[in-house]
Amino acid sequence: MQFTNAISVNRKSLAGNRWLQIFLILFFSIWISTLIGTSDMSNWILENMLVILFLVFLTVTYRHYQFSDLSYLLICVYLCLHAYGSKYTYAENPFGYWLKDSFNLERNHYDRIVHFSFGFLLAYPMREVFLNWLRFPVWVSWALPIEITLSVSGLYELIEWAVADVFFKAQGDAYLGTQGDIWDAQKDMFLATLGAILATTIVSVIKKSFKIERIEA
């Protein structure tokens, strides 16, 4: 996947987009493996409701708008991270425990990794939507991914509260995964926003370095 192809929006059918086929195979392989091996089916279903909505959105819009290969790669990586977290619950994730033991951390930080990845990995696809699909001004395409990341992060924390304290109290602790941190929601929102800021900054630096004026559809 060359850099020039990665940033261009490819008008292809699914059968003609080999990269997207690879990403789909990778994601569904991981997703199915997390379902088969999950330690908490109820939590798995709750965690993956947003994944299902995400996939429905990508499927419905595919005929009218296609992301670049790079954006599909970033989306795939994020969904894989989220799916892997849902297999064990975020607070009990084995990779998070490995990090905790290896670096003498106070908690399992896998949930923080995914929240940061939300902003870092999805800011570029969001920017692509605003720039190439909706044809917003360039400066808007820089600002909106950061603002939307912060807004969606706040909304997600409200959803977590509703799920944990109102609708599914039995799954509350597993779904929240606060691990005793009273500032968990605020830290998650901060990390997601920081990820979006870093992503847009990196893209800006790359564009200036390679003198890329605009990503055209």
N, C-alpha and C positions, 0 to 999 in steps of 0.2 A: 504494500500500500504506500505509494509515493506521496510525498507531502502535498504536491499539487492536486492529486486526486483526492486526498483526504479532506481538503477544504472545499472541494467543489460539490455541489448538490447533484447527485446522479439521478436522472429521470429513467429508472429502470424498473422492469417487473421484478418480482421476488426471484423468479427463475433465472434472471440475468444478472443478479447481484450476488456474486460468490461470497464477498465479505460478509454481507448480511446473513447469508445462509450459515456461514461458520459461526457468527455471533449467536444466532438462534439455536443452533445445535449445542453450543457451549452452555448457554443459559438454561435451556430446558433440561439438559443432562444434570446440571447442578441442582436445578429446582426440583426435579423428580427425586434426586438422591436425598435432598433435605426432607421431602415428604415421607419417603420410605423410612428414613432413620431418625425422624424427629422424636424427641423425648417428651413433647407436650403437644398433642394434636390440636387442642383448643387454642393454644397460643399461636401455633403455626398458622391456623386459619385467620386469626385476628391480624397477625403481622403481615399476611400476604394479601389482605383485601386491597391495600393500596397498590400492590404489584399487579393485581388483576386489573384494576382500573387503569393503570399505566399502560398495560399491554393492550387493553381495549382501545385506548386513545391512539396508540401507535398504529394499530390495525385499521381503525376507521379512517384515519387521516392519510394512510399510505398512498392511496390512489391520487390524492390531491396534492400532497406535499411529502417529499422524502428528505430526510436528513442526510447529511454527508456521511461517508464511511467513518470518519473520525468521531462524529457525534454518536453514531450507532455503537462504536466501540466504547465510548465513555459511558453511555447508557447501559450497555451490557455489563461492564465492570461494576457499576453501581448496583444494578439489580442482583448480580451474583453475590456481592457483599451483603446485601439486605437478606437475600434468601438464606445464605449461610448462617446469618445471625438468627433467623427464625427457627432453625433446626434445633438449637439447644436453648433458646432464649438468649437475649443479649448478655444478661448478667452471668450466665453459666457457659459462655462460649469458650471452647478449648484454646483457640488462638489467643483470646484475651487473657486466659490464665497463663499461657506460655509467656506472653509479654510481661505479665505481672511478676512471675517467678524470675524471669531473665533480667529484668531491670529493677527489681525490688519496688514495684509500684504498690500503692495502697489499695487499689481496686482493679476489677476487670474493666479495661478501657475499650473493649470492642465496640460498645455502643457509641462512644465518642468518635471512634474512627469512622463509623458509618455516617454519623451526623456531619462530620467534617467533609466526608466524601460527597454528601448530598450537594453541598455548595461547590466543592472543588470540581466534581465530575459533571454536574448538570448545568453549570453556569454557561459553558460554551454552547451546548445544544439550545439553551434558552436564547442566547444571543443570536444564534443562527435563525431561530424562528422570527425574532423581531426584525432582523436585518434583511433576510431573504424572503420570508413568507409574508409578513405583515408590512414590509417596506417602511419601517420606522426610520427616523433619522439616526445617523451613526451614534451620536452622543446618547440617544435614548437606549440604543442597544447595549451600551456599556453600563448604564445606570440600572435599568430594569432588572437584569438578572440578580443583582445584589439586593435590590429592594424586595423582589419576589421571594428570594431565598429566605430573607428575614421574616417576611409575612407568612410564608408557608410553614416555616419552622415554628412560629408562634401558634398558628392554627393547629399544627400537628401536636403540640404540647397540650392544647385545649382538648383535642380528641383523645389523647392519652389519659387526661384527667377524667373525661366523661366515661371512657371505657373502664377505667380502673375503679372509679368511685360511684358511678351511677348505673351503668348497664351490665357489666360483667365483673362484679366484685371478687368472684372466686379466682379470676385470672389477673387481678389488679397488680399484685407484686411482681409477677413474672413479666407482665406486659410493660410495666413502668421501668423496672430494672434500675431504680435510683440508687440501690446499694447504700442507703442511709445518708445520701448527700442531699441536703435540703435545697441546694442551689443547682441541682441536676438539670432542671429545665432551662435555666438561664445559661448554663455552660453549654448545653447542647445547641441552643440558638446562636450563641456567640461563635461556636466552632463552625457551624454551617455557614454563617455570614462571613467569617474569616476565610473559609474555603472559597467562597464565591469571589471575594476581593482578590485573593491570590490568583485564582484562575483568570479573571479578567485582566489582571496586571501582567501575567505571563503572556497571554494572548496579545496584549498591547505591545509588549516588548518585542515579541516575535514579529509582529506585523511591521513595526518600525525597523527592525533589524534587516528583514527581507524586503522592505519597501513594498509591502502589499497594501494597495490602496483600499480595496474593498473586495469582499467575498461575494461574487455574483451568483445568482441562481442559475 
